[in-house]
C-alpha cells in the first residue's frame, strides 16, 4: 500500500483512499462517519497518534476544518500540560506573528516554500466556490418565486375567463350594478 501526502492539506492518503471523515455539526458535536458514532477531540487525537488519516468537515458549509480542529487539539493539550513553552517564545509569537503559531512557524521555515501561497489560493478558491453556491441558490429562489407568480397570475386569468358566459366575448361582459353606488336600483334613464 502506497501512502501519499497531499501538499495542500498535509493529509496522508493511501492508494485505497481511506481517509476517515469526521463531520462537525453546529452544536459542535463530532461524528465519525466510518464508525457511525460521536467522537471527542481526544478520540481524534488518538486516531492521529495511531497514524489514521482524518479529515474534519463542517456539516453545514462542507468546508474542510481539519487544521482548525487539530489546532484546537493542540491548544487543549497545552492547557493540560505540566510545562508550557518558554515565556520568551510565547511573547515572540505574539509580537512577531500577531499570536498566530502558523505565521510564526512559517517565519521559522517549518513549512515548504510555497505552502502558504498554495494554502491562500486554496482558501480563495473555497471562498469563490461558496460565493458561487450562494449565487446559484439565490438565483434558484428567484426563479422559483417568479414561477410561482406566473402560476398565480395564470390561475387568476383562468378564473376571470371562467366567469365569461359561453358565447360571449370579453366585450359582451355584462355590467352589473355597483352596490356602492347611491343610485343602486334606480333607473339610469334620468326619470324617477
N, C-alpha and C positions, 0 to 999 in steps of 0.2 A: 504494500500500500504506500503510495507516494503522498507525502504531505507538502502542500504549498502554502506560502504566506502571502496573503493579499497585501500589497504595499500600501493601499489606501486605508484599509481597516485594521491591518495587523492580525486578522483572524486567520488561523490555520485551517485550511480546508483539505480534507483527504480526497483521494481520487473518487471515493464513493460519495463525496459531498455531504457528509454527516455533520452538519452544524446544528447544535441544539438551539431551538428558537424559544426564547422566553418573552412572553407578552406582558407588558406593564399596563395595567388598567388605570383609569382616572383616580380610583381610590388607593392608588399606589401599591396594590397587590400585584405580585409577580406570578405568572402562570407558566409552568413548563409544559409546552405543547406536546413534547415527546412522551413524558411520563403521565400527562393529564392530571397534574396536581399543582397546588400552590407551593411556592418556594420562598425562601428568605434570601437576604443578601449573603448570609453565612453559607447557605446552600450553594449559591452561585460561586462564592469564593472556593468552596470545596471542589466544585466541578473544575474550576480553572487549575487548582493545585494538582488534580489528577490528569491534567492536560486535555480536558474536553474542550471542544470548540463551542463557544457560547455566543449567541447574538441576542441582544435585548431590543425589542421593537415596541414603540409606543403604540398601543392598540388603536387609539383614535386617529392619530396623524400618520401612522405607519412609518414614522421616522426611526432610523437606527439610533438608539440611545445607549449603545453598549459602552462607549467611552465615559459618558456621564455616570453610568451605573458602576463601572469599575472604579472611577474616581471616588464615588460615594463609599464603596467598599474599603478603599484605602483610607479615607477620612475616618470611617468608623473604627478601623483597626488602629489608626493613630490615636484616637481618643482613648482606646483601651490599653495602649502600650504603656509600659512602666517607664520607658525612657523616650524622650522626644528628640527631634533633630536639634542641633545646637541653635541657640538663640540668634547668633550672628548669621547663620544660614537662613533662618526664617525671616529675619529682618531684611536680608539681601533679596529674598524672593519678593517681599512686599515693596521694597524700594525700587528695585530694578525691573521687576516683571509685573508690577501692579497686582501682586498677590496671586498671579497665575503660575502654578507649578509647570504647566505645559510650556509657557513662554520662557520660564527660567531654564528648563531642560533643553529647549531649543537653542537658547543662547550658549549653553554648555556644549552643544553639538551632539546631544543624545539622540537626535533624530537624523534620518538620511537627509541629504542636502535639499532635495526637492519635496520633502514630506509636507511641510507647512503650505507650500504653494498648491500641491495636489489636494490637500485637505480643504483649503479655501475654495478651490474650484469645485470640489465635490459638494461643499455646502451651498455654493451659489447655484449649482445645478439642481440641488434638492429644493432650494427656495423657489427656483423658477418652475419646477415641476409642481410644487404645492400651489403656486400662483396660477399656473395653467389649469390645475384641477379646480381651483376656486372659480376661475373664469368659466370653465366648462359647466360647473354646477349652476352658476348664476344664469348662464345662457339657457340651460335646460329648464330652469324655473321660469324664466321669462317666456320661453316657447310654450310651456305648459299653461301658463297664465293666459297668454294670447289665444291659445287653442280653446281654453275654457270660455273666454269672452266671445269668440266666434261661435262656439256651440250655443251659448246663451242667446246671442242675437239671432242666430238661425232658428232657434226654438221660438223666439218671440215673433219673428216674421211668419213662421209657420202657423202660430196661434192666431195672428192677425188675419192671415189668409183664410183660416178656417172659419172666421166669422162672416165672410162674404157669402151670400146665398148663391146656390148653384144657378147658373145662367146670368149672373150679374157681373159686370166688370167693376174695377176699382172706382170708376167714375159714377156708377149707379148705386153706390153705397148709400142707403137711406140716412137722412139727417134726423136723428132722434132729438126730441125736445130736451133742452138743458134744464135739469131740475133746479139749478141755481139762479135761473132767470126769473125775475119777478112776474113776468107775464106768462108763466108756465100754465098751460091750459087755455090761454086767451087766444083769440083769433089773430092771425097775422095780417088780415086784410085792412085793419085800421078801424073797423067798426066794432063798437062794443055792444 
